Amino acid sequence: TLFTIFFDLEVLFKIVSMGFRNYIRRSTLKFEFMLAVGTTLHCFPSFYRSGFTYFQVLRVARLLESSPLLEDFLHKIFGPGRKLSSLILFTMCLLLITSSISMQLFCFIKGLEQFETFPRAFLSMFRIAMNDGWTGVMYSAMDEVYEFGAFFLCLTALFFIFFHSLTNS
């Protein structure tokens, strides 16, 4: 909370010296103002275990402003933010679509708990997309689908292999 107090004092000093209208015009200062308000609200006990925790983590983003070398380095790694955000949006849409498809395909199977609900299906498909034990998800689904015949077994394997190669190529 001591850092939050210093951070709030810095923002107040900038607002007093620049004026609120001039302060809020700059996008970096808008971001700084949102961080100050969010971290201040995070200090209250009723907001402590809420989404305001992310504001504490986002304060690290202020370090990018202070170091042009670090900002240039991150720009070279991630490229423009628009391209990265488009890639993230595409991945999230792909995960939403494939999660709902996989849930529809496998929700009726009794022993397969990974696809009973949408959040579980989403996490299973996320594991496949992130290459984190994706074969375990595929093999457990294939073990449960085995009783329905070879056609469904091959269809299940192709579904997971296609999704894995789509997200990891």
SEDREN-847270 format. One record per residue (C-alpha): x, z, y; residue in three letters; residue number from 1. Coordinates in steps of 0.02 Angstrom, whole numbers, plus 50000, padded with zeros to 5 digits. Each point is the difference from the previous one (the first is absolute). Layout:
N
(node (X Z Y) 'ala' NUM)
...
This chain:
169
(node (50000 50000 50000) 'thr' 1)
(node (50149 50024 50117) 'leu' 2)
(node (50043 49816 49986) 'phe' 3)
(node (49818 49957 50035) 'thr' 4)
(node (50004 50104 50159) 'ile' 5)
(node (50156 49909 50061) 'phe' 6)
(node (49923 49834 49952) 'phe' 7)
(node (49840 50041 50097) 'asp' 8)
(node (50101 50056 50151) 'leu' 9)
(node (50096 49837 49997) 'glu' 10)
(node (49838 49900 49996) 'val' 11)
(node (49925 50105 50141) 'leu' 12)
(node (50157 49976 50104) 'phe' 13)
(node (49991 49812 49977) 'lys' 14)
(node (49814 49997 50045) 'ile' 15)
(node (50030 50103 50157) 'val' 16)
(node (50148 49896 50055) 'ser' 17)
(node (49926 49829 49961) 'met' 18)
(node (49815 50033 50025) 'gly' 19)
(node (49876 49987 49858) 'phe' 20)
(node (49953 49817 50030) 'arg' 21)
(node (50180 49940 50005) 'asn' 22)
(node (50043 50108 49850) 'tyr' 23)
(node (49860 49935 49890) 'ile' 24)
(node (50038 49817 50041) 'arg' 25)
(node (50156 49994 49891) 'arg' 26)
(node (49964 49985 49814) 'ser' 27)
(node (50146 50110 49948) 'thr' 28)
(node (49939 50137 50114) 'leu' 29)
(node (49822 49983 49931) 'lys' 30)
(node (50073 50027 49827) 'phe' 31)
(node (50098 50150 50065) 'glu' 32)
(node (49842 50072 50079) 'phe' 33)
(node (49902 49980 49837) 'met' 34)
(node (50142 50087 49907) 'leu' 35)
(node (49999 50143 50124) 'ala' 36)
(node (49812 50026 49987) 'val' 37)
(node (50002 49983 49810) 'gly' 38)
(node (50144 50121 49974) 'thr' 39)
(node (49922 50125 50119) 'thr' 40)
(node (49835 49995 49905) 'leu' 41)
(node (50098 50016 49837) 'his' 42)
(node (50062 50171 50058) 'cys' 43)
(node (49825 50074 49996) 'phe' 44)
(node (49957 50080 49832) 'pro' 45)
(node (49836 49906 49980) 'ser' 46)
(node (50091 49833 50014) 'phe' 47)
(node (50156 50048 49905) 'tyr' 48)
(node (49950 49927 49831) 'arg' 49)
(node (49925 49840 50065) 'ser' 50)
(node (50049 49825 50050) 'gly' 51)
(node (50091 50069 50151) 'phe' 52)
(node (50148 50036 49886) 'thr' 53)
(node (50046 49816 50014) 'tyr' 54)
(node (50035 50023 50184) 'phe' 55)
(node (50139 50122 49954) 'gln' 56)
(node (50080 49867 49892) 'val' 57)
(node (49978 49861 50128) 'leu' 58)
(node (50104 50095 50127) 'arg' 59)
(node (50152 49929 49912) 'val' 60)
(node (49947 49829 50067) 'ala' 61)
(node (50053 50060 50172) 'arg' 62)
(node (50180 49993 49941) 'leu' 63)
(node (49986 49812 49993) 'leu' 64)
(node (49977 49993 50188) 'glu' 65)
(node (50156 50101 50034) 'ser' 66)
(node (50117 49893 49896) 'ser' 67)
(node (50000 49812 50032) 'pro' 68)
(node (50123 49979 49857) 'leu' 69)
(node (49880 50083 49877) 'leu' 70)
(node (49854 49900 50069) 'glu' 71)
(node (50098 49837 49978) 'asp' 72)
(node (50050 50050 49824) 'phe' 73)
(node (49820 50036 49948) 'leu' 74)
(node (49941 49839 50081) 'his' 75)
(node (50126 49903 49896) 'lys' 76)
(node (49945 50087 49839) 'ile' 77)
(node (49811 49994 50023) 'phe' 78)
(node (49985 49855 50120) 'gly' 79)
(node (49861 49993 50127) 'pro' 80)
(node (49863 50128 49975) 'gly' 81)
(node (49867 49866 49991) 'arg' 82)
(node (50075 49924 49843) 'lys' 83)
(node (50020 50168 49916) 'leu' 84)
(node (49823 50054 50045) 'ser' 85)
(node (49931 49836 49932) 'ser' 86)
(node (50092 50029 49837) 'leu' 87)
(node (49933 50178 49988) 'ile' 88)
(node (49823 49942 50039) 'leu' 89)
(node (50012 49863 49868) 'phe' 90)
(node (50064 50124 49869) 'thr' 91)
(node (49860 50124 50040) 'met' 92)
(node (49867 49864 49988) 'cys' 93)
(node (50073 49940 49836) 'leu' 94)
(node (50000 50179 49933) 'leu' 95)
(node (49819 50026 50053) 'leu' 96)
(node (49943 49840 49917) 'ile' 97)
(node (50097 50023 49838) 'thr' 98)
(node (49951 50184 49990) 'ser' 99)
(node (49817 49956 50006) 'ser' 100)
(node (50025 49860 49873) 'ile' 101)
(node (50097 50114 49883) 'ser' 102)
(node (49870 50136 50018) 'met' 103)
(node (49863 49877 49954) 'gln' 104)
(node (50101 49937 49852) 'leu' 105)
(node (50050 50169 49927) 'phe' 106)
(node (49877 50132 50063) 'cys' 107)
(node (49890 49988 49845) 'phe' 108)
(node (50142 50045 49881) 'ile' 109)
(node (49982 50183 49951) 'lys' 110)
(node (50182 50053 49974) 'gly' 111)
(node (50071 49909 50152) 'leu' 112)
(node (49991 50126 50142) 'glu' 113)
(node (50115 49900 50114) 'gln' 114)
(node (49858 49884 50050) 'phe' 115)
(node (49847 50115 49997) 'glu' 116)
(node (49991 50020 50189) 'thr' 117)
(node (50057 49892 50144) 'phe' 118)
(node (50137 50119 50060) 'pro' 119)
(node (50075 50007 49824) 'arg' 120)
(node (49991 49812 49984) 'ala' 121)
(node (50080 49981 50171) 'phe' 122)
(node (50143 50117 49952) 'leu' 123)
(node (50026 49910 49835) 'ser' 124)
(node (50009 49832 50086) 'met' 125)
(node (50115 50074 50131) 'phe' 126)
(node (50116 50060 49861) 'arg' 127)
(node (50004 49823 49932) 'ile' 128)
(node (50033 49926 50172) 'ala' 129)
(node (50141 50123 50033) 'met' 130)
(node (50076 49970 49827) 'asn' 131)
(node (49982 50184 49957) 'asp' 132)
(node (49961 50012 49815) 'gly' 133)
(node (49889 49848 50002) 'trp' 134)
(node (50029 49967 49816) 'thr' 135)
(node (49928 50171 49960) 'gly' 136)
(node (49840 49956 50092) 'val' 137)
(node (49991 49832 49912) 'met' 138)
(node (50036 50070 49826) 'tyr' 139)
(node (49873 50141 50017) 'ser' 140)
(node (49868 49873 50053) 'ala' 141)
(node (50048 49886 49856) 'met' 142)
(node (49991 50145 49876) 'asp' 143)
(node (49821 50036 50053) 'glu' 144)
(node (49948 49816 50006) 'val' 145)
(node (50073 49964 49827) 'tyr' 146)
(node (49835 50040 49912) 'glu' 147)
(node (49911 49860 50096) 'phe' 148)
(node (50106 49862 49923) 'gly' 149)
(node (50151 49891 50033) 'ala' 150)
(node (49917 49901 50141) 'phe' 151)
(node (49972 50155 50108) 'phe' 152)
(node (50171 50065 49954) 'leu' 153)
(node (50083 49841 50063) 'cys' 154)
(node (49889 49996 50154) 'leu' 155)
(node (50050 50179 50042) 'thr' 156)
(node (50185 49961 49979) 'ala' 157)
(node (49986 49842 50106) 'leu' 158)
(node (49907 50093 50137) 'phe' 159)
(node (50135 50132 50019) 'phe' 160)
(node (50146 49879 49980) 'ile' 161)
(node (49925 49881 50128) 'phe' 162)
(node (49971 50140 50125) 'phe' 163)
(node (50175 50069 49972) 'his' 164)
(node (50082 49830 50025) 'ser' 165)
(node (49892 49967 50153) 'leu' 166)
(node (50051 50161 50086) 'thr' 167)
(node (50183 50001 49945) 'asn' 168)
(node (50055 49821 50029) 'ser' 169)
